[in-house]
Amino acid sequence: MMFDCEHCELELDPGKRARFLRMLGDAFGAQMEVVAVLEMGSFAKAEAVPASDIDTRVYVRGSSELPMNVLHKGDVQVGLEAFQQQADAPRVQKYDWWTFNEPSYRRISDELGRSISFGFIDTRYASFLFNRLDAYPTPEHSMLFQSNVLYDPREFVEGWRTRLEKRVFPSLVKLYEDQARRRANRRLGQHLGPAPYDDLKLQDSGQVQWVAQAVRCVREAVGARTYAENGCFTFRRPEVLAYVRKHFPGTAELVEILYAWKCDPNERETIRREFVTGSSSVYARFQELTPRVQAVVECILGDSH
C-alpha cells in the first residue's frame, strides 16, 4: 500500500480497520459499544511520515456504567460534576490510563504492526459537553473537527459536526488562544530547560520533540485565529502554510522551515542525524529559534479579538 501522509492505513485498508475495531471491542468488553472512531493525529494534519503513530479518539456507549475520558493523572474532566448532577445521569466509572489503556495499546499495536493509541469518551458525556460549550469549553470540540473519520455508522460525529460547524463560542476562542500561548511559552520552552537534553527527546518515529512542539505551536495559533474569525479551523499543513504566506508573510520562511524539519524526509533525517551525533549544536539552534517561534505565535494571535 502506497503511503499517504493525509490518510492512515486504518482509513485505507478496510480489513485492518475491522481488526482494529474488533480489538477495541475486546478491550472494552460487553459493557461498552464502540460508536465512532476518529484519527486526530499527524495524518489528519497532513503531517504524517511512514513512522508516524496513529492517534485515535474513540466514542463509546456504556450500558450500566459510564466510562469517562482516559486521561493522564492530574488532568481535569470538564463539566463532570454538573454532568453527574443530572437526574438521569448514569453511574460514572473512571478508568486509569496505565491499567486500562496501556495494555490495550500494546496488544493492538503489536497485532496490527503499527503504533496505534487511543483515548475514549462516552457519547452521553460528549453530547453533554457539545450542548454546553459556552459553559464548559473543551478540547473535545477541536478533536471533533480536526480529525479524519475512521468509523461513524450512526453518524454521531457527522451529526455534531453539522450542528456545531461555523458556530463561534467566545469561551472556545479564549480556550484555543490560551492553549496556543501556553504551548509556545511553556511547553516549547520545557524542551530547552535548565537541564540540557533532559526534555529534548528523540521520539520513536525519529522526530525531535522540540520540532513537533514548534509545529504544533504554529498550527494551534492558526487554528485559534481562524476559529475566532469564522468558526472553522485551519489545521492541515497545506492550508496552514497558505494562510501564513497570505496573512503573515514575514513569518512564512520560519514556519516553512519548521514544517520541513517535521515532514520532509530528507530534512527530518538531517535533523535526526545531527541530534544523534552532536545534539549540542541542535540544542543551541533550538534555543535561538524558540523566542522567534513564540513571536510568530503572538503575531498570529495578536489582533484576533
N, C-alpha and C positions, 0 to 999 in steps of 0.2 A: 504493500500500500504506500503510495507516494505521500510524503509528509506535507501537511497543510498547517501553517502557523496560526490559522484562524479557526480551525475545527479539529478537535481531538478525535482519537480513534473510536471513542465511545459514541460519537456522533456519526462517524463514517462507516463503522462496522456494526451492523445490527446484531450479529452473533455475539460479539464481545459485550455489547450493551446489555443483551439479555442475560449473559453470565453475570455481569456486574449487578444487575437488578436482583437476580436470584440470590447472590451472595449478600446483598444488603438485606433482603427479606430474611435470610437465615440469621443474620446478625441481630435484627430487631425482634424476631420471633413472632408468634401468632398474635401478640397483643398490639402490634403496630403494623399498619399497612403503608407502603411507600406510595405516595400520591404523585409526586413530581420530583424531578432532579434537574438542577442547573449546573453548568460548568461556568465558574465565575473567576477563573484564574487567568493565566497568561494566554491561553487560547482565545478566550473571549475578548481579550485586549489586543489580539493580533501581535503579541509579543513572544509567542512560543518558539522554542528551538526543539530539536529532536529529543533532548534530555529533559525537557520541562515536565514537572508534575502535572497531574490533572486534579484540579481543586473543585470539589463539588459542594453544593448546598442541597440537602435532601429535605423535602417536606413529607411529613408522615402524619398519619391519623391514628391516634391511640384509641383503644377500646375502653378499658376500665381505668387506665392511667393516662396522664398527660406528660409525655417526655418534653422537657424544655431544651433550649439551646445547649449543645455540648460546648462548653467554654472552658478556657484555661482558668485556673484558680485566680480569684481577685477580680474577674470581670463582673459587671453588674447587668442583671437582666431587666431591661427597661419595661416599666409598667406591670411587672409581675404581681406586685401586691394588689394593684387595682384589678387585675385580671382574676385573681383568686377571690376577690370580694364579690364577684358576680353571683347572683343567686343560683345559677345553673352551672357554675364553674366545676369542671371535673377535678378530681384529685391530682395534685402535682407530684411528680417524681423527678428529681434531678439525677442526671447521670454524670458520674465523674469521668472526665476525659481519659485519664490514664487507665482506668479499669474497664471502660467500655470501648472507646474509640480506638485506642492504640492497638489492642489485639486484633480488632476487626480490620483496621487499616493494614496491618501487616499481612493478614490472611488474604485479603482481597488483592493487595499489590503483588504478593508472591504468586498467586494463582494466575493473575492476568498479565504478569510480566511488565508492569508499569506502576510507578508510584501514584496511587490514587487516594487522595484524602477526602474526608467528608465531615461536615458538621450538620446537625439536623435541628429542625424545629417542627412542632406540631402545627397543623394547619389552623386549628382553632385559636391558638395563641398568635400566629402570624396574622390572621384575619382581624383579631382584636387590635393589634398594633396598626395595621394598614387602615383601619377605620378611624384611628385616633392619632394621626401623625402630628397634628398641632400640639397635642398634649404629651405625646410620647415619641419624639423624634428618634428614629432608629436606623442604623446602617442596613437593616433588613430591606429598606426601601431601595438603596443603591444596589444591593445584591439582586433584587428583582429585575432591575433594568440593565445593569452592566454584566450581562451573562448570556450564554448560549443555552437554549433549552435542549436537554437530552431526553426528557421523558415528561409528558404532561397530558395523559389521555383524558383526564377530566377537565382540562383547560383551567386548572386552578391558577397557574401562573399567568396564562393569557388573559383570564378574566380580570385579575388585579392589575395587570399592565394596562388594559383598556380603561379601567376605572380611574387610574392614577396618572396616566400619561399627560404630560404638559401642564399638570397642576403644580403650582409653586406654593410650597408651605414655608412661611418665614422661619419656622422652627428648624426645618431641614436646611435652609440656606445657611443659618448660623452653624448648624452641626457640621456641614461639609466644609465651610470656610475654616472653622476652628480645627477640624481634623487635618486639613491640608497644612495649616500653620504649625500645628503641633508636631506633625511628622517632619516638617522641614527644620523646625527649631529645636526639637528634642530627639526624635528618633534618628534623624540623619546624623546629628552630632554624636549620638551614642556610639556610633561605629568609628568614631575618632576620639575616644575617651582618654582619660589620663593614663590608663594602662595601655600602651600601644599594642595593637593587633588583637587584644582580647575579644573585641566585638567585631573586628573587621574580618569576617569569616568567608571562606570559600565554600559555597553550597555544593551538595552532591551533584547538582546539574552542571557545575563548573562556573557558576555565576558568583562574582564577588558581591558580598552582601551590600556594600555601600552603593554599588551601581544599581542594584534592584531598588534600594530605598530612594535613590536620587530620581530615577524614572518615575517611581510611584508618587513622589512629591509633586512633580510637574503634572502628571496625569490627574491627580486628585485636585490640584488647583484649577486646571482647565475644566474638569468635571463640575467643580463647585461653581465656577464662574458661569458656565453655560446653563447649569440648572437654575441659577438665580435669574438668568436672562429670559429663559423660555420654558423652563420645566423639563428640559431634555438634557441628557448627559452626552458630552463629547468625551469618549474614553478609549476608543480604538486607536492604535498607533497612527494609521494614515490620517485620520481626522484630527487627532491632537496636533500632529506636525503641521497640517494645513492651517489649523486655527492659529497656531503660534506664528507661523510665517505671515499670515494675513494681518493679525491684530497686534502682535508684539514682535515685529521683525528684528528688533535689536537683541532679542533673546534666542532667536532661532538657531544660530550656529551652535551654541552650547547645548540646547535641547537635542539637536540632531546628533551631536557627539554622544550624549548620554544614551540615546536610543541605539546608536550604532554599537556602543560597548555592550549593551544588553542583548541586542537581537541579531546583529550581523555576525555570521560565523567566524570570519577572519578577525574582526576587531575583538570579538569576545575571546577568542583563543589567544590573541596577543596579550590582552589584559590578564587573562588567567596565567599565562606563562610568566609574565613579568611578576605577578604576585607570588607565584610559587618559587621563582628563582631569586627574587630580590624585592620582598614586599615593602622595604623601607622607602624606595623611590615611589612606588604606587601610593603608599600611605601619605607621603608628602604631597603628591599631586592631588589626592582627595582632600587633604587639609586645605589646600589653596582653593579648590573648587567649591567647598561646602558653603562659604558665605555667598558665592556667586549663585549657587542653586537657590539658596534662601532668598536672595534678592529677586530671582526670577519668579518665585512663588508669590512674593509680595507684589511684584509688578503685575502679575496676572490677577491677583485678588484685589489689588489696591482700591479701585473705584467701582467694585461690583455692587455696592448698595445703591 
